[in-house]
């Protein structure tokens, strides 16, 4: 089929839709794996209760690009660019998982999320 033929131009033009993905890519794209980019911050979470889809929902809710690494089955590193994003992510995780507890308190702490049946 010769799509350059004039009789097909209108048909092809009316079916073509160009959408700028800049506003949408964070909803369906993510990266998994170790991040070696200098200056990257991360929130480390120790739990086996949080799945990848749960993490993606957090990044989408904050309108951040999702990038995480699972070095062990019960450990996650959630990557962000700066302290402000780190704080937003930490606050969202602790809100969604009220049984989360801070470890190594300081500017950049880690979290441990216990099951609801675990008593501290």
N, C-alpha and C positions, 0 to 999 in steps of 0.2 A: 504494500500500500504506500503510495506516494503522499506523505503528509504535507509536503510543500505545495501541493496542488491547490489553487485558489478555492476550489469548491469545499475543501476541508478546513480552511482557515477559520471560518466563523464557528464551525462545530468545535474545533479544538480550543479556540479562544474562549468560548462560553463554558467549557468544562474545566479550564485551568483556573486554579485558585492559588494565589501566592499568599502565604501567611508568614509574617515575621515571627520566628520562634523565640525571640529574646524574652518575651513575656511568659512563655509557657515551658521552656525546657526544664526548669527546676521541678516541674510536676512529674516528669517521667524519666529524667536522666539522673544518674548518680554514679559515684565511683566507690569501688570497694578495693581495699588493699592498703598497704603501708604508704604513708605520705612522707616523702623526704624533702619537701619544699621548706626552705629556711624561713623561720618566722611563723610557721603554722602553729596554731594553738589546738589543744585537744582536751576533751572531757573524757576521762576514763571511767568506765562503769563496770563493776563486777557483778554479774548476774547471768543466769541462764534463762531468765523469765521474759526477756525482751527480744522480740524477733526483728528481722530486717524490715518487715513492713511497718512495724511500730516505729522504728527509727526514721524511716522515710516519711511517715506522717508528721513527725516532729519537724523535720527539715522543711517540708512543704508548708506547714503551719507558720513557720517563721520566715518563709520566703528565702531560704538559704539553699545553696547547692549542697546536696547530700554527699558526704564522703566519710566513710567509716571503715574500720579495720577490726577484725575479730581474731586477735592473736591466739586465743584459746576459746574453747566452747563457752566458757563462763566469763569472758572478758571482752569489752568493746572499747575502741577509741573512736570518738566522734570528733571529726576535724572541723575547724572554723578558721576564719582569717584573723580575728582580733578578740580582745577581751570583752567588748560589748556583745558580740555574737556568742561568745562562750557563756557569758552570764545569762543571756536570753535562753540559750539551750539548757543550761543547768536549771534555771527556774522552771522551764516548761517540763523537764523530766521529773523534777521533784514535785511539781503539781500533778502530773499524770500518775506518778507512783509515790503516793504519800508515805509509803514504807521505806523510801530511800533514805540512807544515812550518809552524811559527809565523812570522808576519811581524809587524813592529812590536811586538816583545815588550814586555810591560808588563802592567798589570792586565787590560786588554781588548785582546787581540791579534787578528789576522786569521789565517786559515789558507789555505795553498795546497795543493791535493791534486794530486799528479802521478800520471801513469799508472805502472803497475808497470814499464813499459819505459823510463821516464825515469830517468836517473842524475843525481844532484846533485853 
